């Protein structure tokens, strides 16, 4: 995945918030994985991934419904937390010392 910007987090949270509660954690994981796959694809082939885009988290949200407008309620706060937890898990998994 490319470097994470504030707007990447914002767009991912809007997509996660638009999903039913039971699907939000899975969608966050899908977005993170898709951005990671796209980043590798772009680095290797020099063009955007046909589904996940340019390797940014924002691009990975392109084909998903999003909450519209300037909404900041508990649903959006929960979505931000869900996305951040997913990113934290990915970071911890990728930063483990070898052999662990």
Buried (B, 14 or more C-beta within 10 A) or exposed (E): BBEBEEEBBBBBBBBBBBBEEEEBBEBBBBBBBBBBBBBEBBEEEEEBBEEBBBBBBBBBBBEBEBBEEEEEEEBBEBBBBBBBEBBEEBEEEEEEEEEE
